[in-house]
Structures are given as structure tokens and as C-alpha cells.
Amino acid sequence: MRVSLAEIRERTYKPVDAWWTVLLVDPLASRLVRLVAPCRWITPNGLTLVATVIGVGAMAAFAQGDPRSLVLGAVLFHLSFVVDCMDGKIARLNGTGTVFGQWLDFVLDRVRVFFCALTLFGGQYLRHQDVAYLWLMAVAIFLDLIRYLNGSQVAKVRQVMTDELGPAEDDAGGAGRTAAWLGRRRIRTHLFSGIEFEMFVYIIGPLTGLIFPVTIVAGAALLLFELIVIIRLYQAAREHPARLAAARERLVSSGV
């Protein structure tokens, strides 16, 4: 029996996600999931491999470097991302996810993006004979690496503070109006994350033909929001000892 779209949304959507995913991926991915979910032979790992194959098509198109090929590469890159989002939804819906599948999904994501960077900027270098594209490629790969490293380390530090304080104590308070408005729409306040960076570089840039300026603007936006994350982490870390002492004092006074 085919599940409804409402059930797919309830069981597979993340509580909050990147706005690109919420607005431009989930509406299509959920409908595709509804079509393929009854086919139990379609597994999350299989979808991960399909996404990688489509990504290879994007790489081949980017390497050509001409405007039509860039548009084709951008479309294939977006389709690859849609299918990549489907694997997690199928895993949650059918209960077929595995630890190995999570590893495979992560590794192939990174491989796909890395080689798309090589072919996109390398293709432009070969077409225009402008070494600036090679420098831009290095910057794009570096920024993608830094945001992954920073994200994982920030998450680890916050988890340590949460474990020490407890989830209730670690809650910084009610969200502001903007955050609440975004939250009701499942959009996270980190408005320019790695997902948006990749989509702007490998979709918006090739579609518009403005690869150089779009990559520069996207890189600056990514750095800005990563800086905001670091500042918030620094503030939380400075406040942590006092909050931890207050929490321990409350436990002592309550006789726990």
C-alpha cells in the first residue's frame, strides 16, 4: 500500500533543515519517495549509488565548459542532490538504514562535490586559459572542507556542554521572532550553510554563467555564517562554567 505524502512528511522530514532543501528539494524528493517506497528492492544504499552516477554525469558536463554543458551540469547536480536526499527518507520510512549506509552516503557526497569542483573550475580554466579559476577551485574546496571540520567540532563541544548541563539547562531560552518564524517553516537560522554554498557554486553559478562572482559571494556568505557560529560557541563556552556551577548548586540545595 502506498503511503500518503502527509505520512512521508511526518516520518521523513527533519524538524529543521537548510532552506534550499526545504523549498527546492523536499517537495520533489517526497513525491519520488512516495513512488519508490513500495519497491523494497530500492534501498538507501542503491539510491546513494544512483546519486553518485548522476553526479558523474554532472562532472562530465562541467568538464566541457561551454554554456549549454554548464546548464546540463547544474541540472544534473541538483537531481543528484535530490536523489541523495531520498536515500535518508527511504531509510527512515522503511526502516532500512544502516551504519554502513551512513558512512557510504557521507563519503560519496564528499567525493562527488570534490570532483565536481575539479571539473567545473578545471573546465573553465581549459576554456579560458585563466589561472584564476584554479585558485578559485582551491578556495571552493578549502571552504567546503573548513565548514565540515568546523561543524563537526562545534557539534562535539556543544554536546559536551549539553551532557554536563543536561538538555533543559543547556536551553539558551526562547527563540526570537525571526527564528520562530523560520522554525515553523522548518528552516534553520543558519541561512547559508554548506548546502547553500554547494548549490550556489555548482547550480546557480553554472546556470547564470557567473561562476566567478557567484563563488566569491557564496564563499563570503559561508564565512560570515561560520563566523557567527564560532562567536555563539565562544559566548556559550564563556558562560558555561557559571551555568554549570549554578546547576550544581541547585542540585545540592534540592538534596539530589
N, C-alpha and C positions, 0 to 999 in steps of 0.2 A: 504494500500500500504506500502510495506517495505521500510524503509529509507536506504539510502546508508551509507557505512562506513565513507565516507568523511563528510557527514552531521552529523553523530554521533560524529565524532572527533571535528567538528566545534562547535557543540552546547553543548557538554557534557564534553569535556576535560578542565581541569583547565589550565590557562595560564602557570603556573609553578607548578611543583609537585615534590615529592620525586623521586629519580632516580629508586628506586625499583618499584614504581608504574608505572612510565613512560615506563620502559624497560620490566618488568616482569608481570605486571598486566593489564595495559590498552590494549595491543594488544589482549589478550584473552577476557577481560571484554567487549570491544566494539563489538566483534563478537557475544558474547552471548546476549548483549543488542539488537543487530540487530534481533536476532531470537525471543526474547520475547516481544519486544516493541509493535508489533501489538496486543498482547493479553492484553487488557485493564484490565482484572481481575488480572493480575500480577502487584501488587502495590509496591511502595518502602518499605512500612512497612512489606509487605509479604516477600520481599527479605531479609529485616533485620532479620526477624524471621528464615528464611531458613539458613542464615549465622550463626545464633546462634545455630541452631540444628547441623549443620556441625561442629561448634566449640565444641559442646558437644561430638561429635564423636572423635575429636582430644584429648579432655580431657581424655576420656576413654582409648584411645590408649596410651597416655603418662603415664597414671597411671600403665600400665602393666610393663613398664620399660625395656623390652627386646629390642634388636636392631631392630627386624622387626616391633614391635609395635611403636618404636620411628620414624621409617621411615614413617609408616602409619600416625602417628600423625602429622608429619611435612607436609605431602601432604594434609591432611585434613585442617590443619591450613591455608595453602596457599589458598586452594579452598574456605575456609570460608572468607578469606580476599578479594578474587576476587568477590564473591557474594556480600559482604559488599560494595565494590566499585560500583557494578552495581546499588544499590538502588539509589544512588545520581545521576547517569547517567540517569536512568529511570525517576526520578523526574524532572530533567532539560529538558529531551527530550519531555516528555508528559505533563509537567506542573502539575504533581500530587503530588508535595512535600508539606508538611505541617510543621508547627512549632512543633507539637507533634511528627511528624516523625523524625525531627532533634534531639529532646530530646531522643526518643527511640533509635535511632542509636547510639548516644553518650553513653548512659547508658549501652546498651547491649555490645558495644565494650569493655568498661571497665570491665564489668562482665566477658566476655569471656577471656580476657587477664589475669585477676586476677586468675580465676580458672585454666587456662592453666599453670600458674606459680605454683600453688599448686600441680597440678597433675604431671607436668614434674619433678620438683625438689623433690616433695614428693615421687614419684615413684622411683627415683634414690636413695633416702635415704633408702627406704624399701628394695631395691635390694642390695645395697652395705653396708648398716648399717654405713654410713659415715655422721656424723652430719654436715660436711662442706657443704653438699647440702642444708641443711636447712638454713644455714647462706647465702648461695648463693641465695636462694629463697627470703630471706628478702631483700637482696641487689637489686635484679632484680625488685621487687615490689616497693621498695623505689625510685629507679632511674626512673621508669615509672611514679610514682606519682610526683616527683620533676620536671620532664621535662614538665608535663602538667601544673602544677602550675606556673612554670617559663614562659612557653609560653604564658599563658593567661595574666599574669601580664605584661610581656614585651609588648604584643599587646595593652593592655589598656594604658600604659604610652606613647607608640608611637602614639596612636590615639589622646591622649590629646595634644601632641605636634603638630600633624598634624592639629587638629582643631584650635589651636591657630595661627599657621603659615599659614595654607592653603596648599593644596596639592602641588602647584608649589613651594612654599617657602621651603617645607619640603624635596624636592628632593635634595639628597646629591650630585648629579652630575652624570656624565656618568659612566656607568659600565666599569670595566676593561675588558681586552681581555677574560680572563677565564670566568668571569661572563656573558659576551655577548655570548660566545660560548655555555655555558650551557643554557642560556636563549633561544637561537634559537632552542634548543632541548627540551625545556620545563622543564629542570632540574634546580631546585633551588640550590643556592650556599651553603645552609645549608645541606651538603652532608651526614651527619649522624644524622638524626632526630629520633624521637620516632618510626617512621615506620621502618626505617632500624634496629633500636635496637630490636624491636619485631621480625622482620623477621630473624635476625641473631640468636637470643636466641631460638625461637620456630621453626625455619626451618633449618638453617644451622647447629646449634648445634646438634639437633637430627639426621639429615641426616648423618652427619660425625661421630657421636658418641663422639664428642669432646665438650660435653655440658659445662664442667667447663671452659676450656680455651677460648672457643668462647664467653661465657657470660662475662668473665673478660675483654677480648679485646673489645667487643661491649660496655660494660659499660664505659670503659676508653674513647673510641671514642665519646660516647654520652656526657660524662662530658666535654671533650675537646671542642666540638662544642657548648655546652651550655655556656661554659665559654667565647667563642668568642662572642656569642650573648650578654652576660652580659657586656663585655668590650665595644662593639659597642654601647650598650644602654647608658653606663656611659659616653662615649665620646659625644654622641648626647645630653645627658642631660646637660653636661658641656657647650656645645656650644649653647644650646637652648636660654638662656637669651640674649646673644649678638645677635643672629639671630632674635629673637623676637623684640628686641629694634630697629634693623636695618630695619625690615619690617614695624614697626610702624612709623619710621622716614620717610620712603619712602611714606607711606600713607599720612602723614602730608604735606610733600613737594609737593605731587601731588594734594593736595587740596581735597582728598576724605574724 
